[in-house]
């Protein structure tokens, strides 16, 4: 928690603001057309999809609410079914306040309550800032995959703690293919979103998504 904002579970009344914020976040940080962004946001943050997640025991969504004006300024989605941080968005006008870091740490705390065996996060390849952000928490890029989001084929990167795991293309986990930016070249105040990966796990805040399991310590990070 910060003296500038409060992390809490998302509620039904937040749906409109979450949708609006996700769209503005993607517009500011993603190499996608306005049409693609609109399509993805509706698929991931439309009213029906948000309601479905609220009604599911496997999902949790947490928001950062500004203490000064009560405006929802960030959101993170946690998928307890496969223990993954799915989406992380911060209002472009409120970045650099530590909101993204606080949301991620609350997500990890949620998964820690579930005592899982590890955690993972995922982000669309179009989000060029996600890698540098997740590296701050000791995660490495371990997988690249293609999935369908709202009828659109989307490339997604998966990040996990196993730094020595091999990627599907034979390179070491986290190894640069020579085309991406390095952490030093990326403004880490630009926080990522995370997409639907399969197989490991990530976190949300206070209330666990599922029954406890045995789990290792969460990564530490610095406040953004």
N, C-alpha and C positions, 0 to 999 in steps of 0.2 A: 504494500500500500504506500501511496505517496501523499504529501500534503497538497498536491495539485489535482489528484484524481483518485477515484475509488474503483477497484476491480470488483465486479459483482456478476451474478448469473444473469444472462439475458432473459428478458421477459417479452411477452407478446406485444406490449406497447412499443418495444424497441424496433420492431420489424422494419418499419418504414425508414427510420434513420440508419439502420444497419445496411439496408439495400442502397440507400443514397451514398453512404460513406464508402462502401465497397466499390461502387462505380467510380467515385472521385479518386480513390486510392489507385485503382487500376489505370485510370486515365493518366494519372501523374507518373506512374512507374512502369507500365507495361508497353512493350513494343507490339501493340495490337491495334487494329482498326476500331473506331467507335462502334461499328456494328458487331464485331467480335466481342468486344467488352460488354455490350448490352446483352448479348446472347448468353455469355458465361455468367454474368451477374444474375440474370433472371433464373438461370438453371440452379445456381448455388445459393442465392439469397432471395428468391421470390417468396411471396407470402406462404404459398403452399409448402415449399421446401422447408422454410423455417419452422412452420407448424409441425411438419413431420418430424423434424429433429427434436423439437421440444417434447413431443409425445413419445420419443424413443428412449429406452433405458441405456442405449449404447452411445448416445451422443450427448455432448454438453457444449454450450456456447457461453462465453464470458465477455463482458464489455468493460471498457474503461470509461467511467463517467466523470467529467470535469467537476471538481468541487465548486468552482466559482460560478458556473452558469448551468450546471446540470446537463450539459450536452454530451451525448455518447460520442467518444472520440477514437475508439478502437474496438476491435472485435477479434476473438480467436475461437476457432472451432476445434473440438476434440472428439475423435472417433474412438470410443472405448472398445469397439468390436475388433479392430486390428491395431489399437494403441498408437494412433497417429495424430499429430497436429495437422489438421487439414487446411485451414485458412487462417491467415493473420493479416489484418488490415488496420492501418492507422490513418486518420484524417490527415491529408497532406499539409493542412494549415497548422497542425498540432504535433508535428514530428519534432524530434530532438528533445523531448521532455521525458524520455524513458518509458513511454507508454508501451511500445513494442516489446521491450525487455520485460516489463512487469507482466504483460499478458502471457508471454512465453513461459516465464517462470511459474506463473500460476497454473498454466497448463501442465507443466512438468510436475508440479506439486500434486495435481489431481491424479496423474498416472502413478505417482509414487504411492499415493493412498491405495491404489489398486495393486501395489506390489508386483508389478510386471517384471519381465526379465530384461528389458531394455526399452529404449524409445526411439522413434523415428519421426521425421518431419518431411513434408513434401511441398514443393512449390513448382509452379509452371516455369518452363524454360524461358518464357517471355519476360519473366521478372528477373532482371539482371542483378538485383541487390540481395536476393535471398541467400546465395552461397556465402557471402561475407558475413551476413547476419548469423547464420547457423554455425559457422566456423567459430564464432566467439563463444559458443557453448560446447565446443569440443566435438562437433559433428562433422562428418565427411560425406561428400557425395558418393554414393555407392551404387546407384542405379539410375538408368534413364528408361522411361517407358512412354507409351502412347495410350491415351484413353479418350473416351468420348465424353464431352461436357456439353450438354444441351444440343447434341447433334453436330458438334464441331470437334474434329480431331485435334487433340491437344497433347503436346509433349510436356512431360513432367519429370522433374528430378527428385530423387529420394535421398535424404540425408540421415545418417545413422552414426552411432558411436564407434562401430568397428572400423578403425582407421586402416586395418590391414586386410579388410575384405576386398575381394576382386570384383571389378565391374564386369558386366556382361560382355564388354568389348575387349576384355583381357587386360585393361589398364588397372593400376592399383586404385583403391578407393580414394577419392579426392584428387587424383592425378589430373592435371590440366591437360586438355587436348591441344593447347596452344591457341585456342580461339577465344577463350573466356577472359574476363577481367580478373585481376588479382584482388585480394581483400583490401590492399592498400589503395587501389585505384577506385574503390567503390565507396560512396557516401553511406555509411551504415546507419544514418538517421532515416534512410529510406527503407521502411520495414516491409518484409515480404508477406505474401499470402501463401497458404499451403494447400496442396491439392490432394486428391484421394489416392494415396498409395496403398499397397497391400503388404502386410506382414510384419510390421514392428510396432512401435508405439510412441506416443507423445502425451501431452498433458492438458489439463484444464485446472481450474482452481478448486477451492474448498471442498466440495462434495464429490466423492469418487464416482466414476462411471460404473464400476462393477466391484465384485467381491475381491478381497485382497489376494495377492500372490507375492512370491519372493522377488525382490528387486534391488538393484545396485543404486548407489548414490547418484543424485542428479548432477549435471555439470554446473560449474559456477560461471558467472559472467560478470561483466562490469555494467554499470548503469549507462544506458545510452543517452 
